[in-house]
Amino acid sequence: MNETLRRTFMTSITTLLALGSIYLFGGAVLADFALAMIWGVIIGTYSSIFVAVGTLAWFDLHPKDDEDETPVPEYER
């Protein structure tokens, strides 16, 4: 879960940096487009973090513990 959260933040920040530069340097035509995209990235990040975590908590999903199982050879998977 921590890796997914970190990946979500890093992707959002990188995208917002690119969209911020488009908004500032892209001219009047691209400014409205960049603003709409920035709003979409913010809403998508909120959705990914808070809605997905709440859904996982609601269904009580946990990663499977594979330490007890014997290793399966690659050709049998």
C-alpha positions, -999 to +999 in steps of 0.1 A: +000+000+000+028+024+008+044+018-026+012+025-044+006+057-024+041+069-031+037+061-068+005+081-069+020+111-053+051+110-075+031+106-107+007+135-097+036+158-088+054+151-120+023+156-141+014+188-122+049+202-128+045+196-166+010+211-166+022+241-146+048+248-172+022+245-200-001+268-181+027+294-176+045+292-209+019+278-233+000+309-241-036+318-239-048+289-260-032+262-238-038+279-204-075+268-202-066+233-213-038+231-187-061+244-159-087+218-167-060+191-167-046+203-134-081+201-119-085+166-132-051+155-118-060+169-083-094+151-084-079+119-097-052+119-070-078+125-043-099+097-057-069+073-058-058+080-023-090+084-002-116+064-021-093+034-028-080+033+008-116+035+021-126+007-002-098-015+009-106-009+045-143-016+039-136-050+022-109-057+048-084-068+020-049-077+030-019-090+010-014-127+011+014-140+033+035-163+011+061-173+037+043-206+046+040-219+011+067-239-006+082-223-037+066-233-070+090-237-100+085-212-128+074-238-154+045-250-131+029-215-127 
